[in-house]
């Protein structure tokens, strides 16, 4: 069973995209993420392990928890109870910099995707310590991307924690953290990068004894 909601909440000049997902019974997690201009600003996760195994009545309870969590976050954003600091507007999106004639934007191209590479794929995990060396480039020409937000998480962990940093001038970033205890049946390492509206993702399934992931 997989349920979810997506809602855009406008506050001032900023639009926050709120996404709530059921990550499936293998993980038993309800995950809400708030994005603004491609960046993750907030994450809220709760499990429903207490409702497993599911039956029709418990499925209804999971749906209610998903609805309540999603509605709670969106209402907190609207009321200001959840304080979020949006990334600055790009110059061409700043209302003060817009020209009266908006025809120039009519042929705007979609944001190009980002290419991610785990550069130390053979030795990123040593014991219980993860050390990710990540490169972020433009997919179409391989140009290094500086200042991109890079996040990593372990789906299927007992306690969901997200780690983040930004790429340096050479488009590279490093994330180091203790591996959390795995609880889901299909744990995965998820690495994401974003800059403005450009995004990219890598996802590697993890085994009981993690193998080297391949892109």
Secondary structure as the mmCIF struct_conf table of DSSP 4:
data_model
#
loop_
_struct_conf.conf_type_id
_struct_conf.id
_struct_conf.beg_label_comp_id
_struct_conf.beg_label_asym_id
_struct_conf.beg_label_seq_id
_struct_conf.end_label_comp_id
_struct_conf.end_label_asym_id
_struct_conf.end_label_seq_id
STRN STRN1 UNK A 4 UNK A 11
TURN_TY1_P TURN_TY1_P1 UNK A 12 UNK A 13
STRN STRN2 UNK A 14 UNK A 22
TURN_TY1_P TURN_TY1_P2 UNK A 25 UNK A 28
STRN STRN3 UNK A 29 UNK A 36
TURN_TY1_P TURN_TY1_P3 UNK A 37 UNK A 38
STRN STRN4 UNK A 39 UNK A 47
HELX_RH_3T_P HELX_RH_3T_P1 UNK A 49 UNK A 51
HELX_LH_PP_P HELX_LH_PP_P1 UNK A 52 UNK A 52
BEND BEND1 UNK A 53 UNK A 53
HELX_LH_PP_P HELX_LH_PP_P2 UNK A 54 UNK A 54
HELX_RH_AL_P HELX_RH_AL_P1 UNK A 56 UNK A 79
TURN_TY1_P TURN_TY1_P4 UNK A 80 UNK A 80
BEND BEND2 UNK A 81 UNK A 82
HELX_LH_PP_P HELX_LH_PP_P3 UNK A 86 UNK A 90
HELX_RH_3T_P HELX_RH_3T_P2 UNK A 91 UNK A 93
HELX_RH_3T_P HELX_RH_3T_P3 UNK A 95 UNK A 97
BEND BEND3 UNK A 100 UNK A 100
HELX_RH_3T_P HELX_RH_3T_P4 UNK A 103 UNK A 105
TURN_TY1_P TURN_TY1_P5 UNK A 106 UNK A 107
HELX_LH_PP_P HELX_LH_PP_P4 UNK A 108 UNK A 113
STRN STRN5 UNK A 114 UNK A 118
TURN_TY1_P TURN_TY1_P6 UNK A 119 UNK A 123
BEND BEND4 UNK A 124 UNK A 124
STRN STRN6 UNK A 125 UNK A 126
TURN_TY1_P TURN_TY1_P7 UNK A 127 UNK A 128
STRN STRN7 UNK A 129 UNK A 138
TURN_TY1_P TURN_TY1_P8 UNK A 139 UNK A 141
STRN STRN8 UNK A 144 UNK A 144
TURN_TY1_P TURN_TY1_P9 UNK A 146 UNK A 147
STRN STRN9 UNK A 149 UNK A 155
TURN_TY1_P TURN_TY1_P10 UNK A 156 UNK A 156
STRN STRN10 UNK A 157 UNK A 157
BEND BEND5 UNK A 158 UNK A 159
STRN STRN11 UNK A 162 UNK A 166
TURN_TY1_P TURN_TY1_P11 UNK A 169 UNK A 170
BEND BEND6 UNK A 171 UNK A 171
STRN STRN12 UNK A 172 UNK A 178
HELX_LH_PP_P HELX_LH_PP_P5 UNK A 179 UNK A 181
STRN STRN13 UNK A 182 UNK A 182
BEND BEND7 UNK A 184 UNK A 186
STRN STRN14 UNK A 188 UNK A 195
TURN_TY1_P TURN_TY1_P12 UNK A 196 UNK A 197
STRN STRN15 UNK A 198 UNK A 205
BEND BEND8 UNK A 208 UNK A 209
HELX_LH_PP_P HELX_LH_PP_P6 UNK A 210 UNK A 213
#
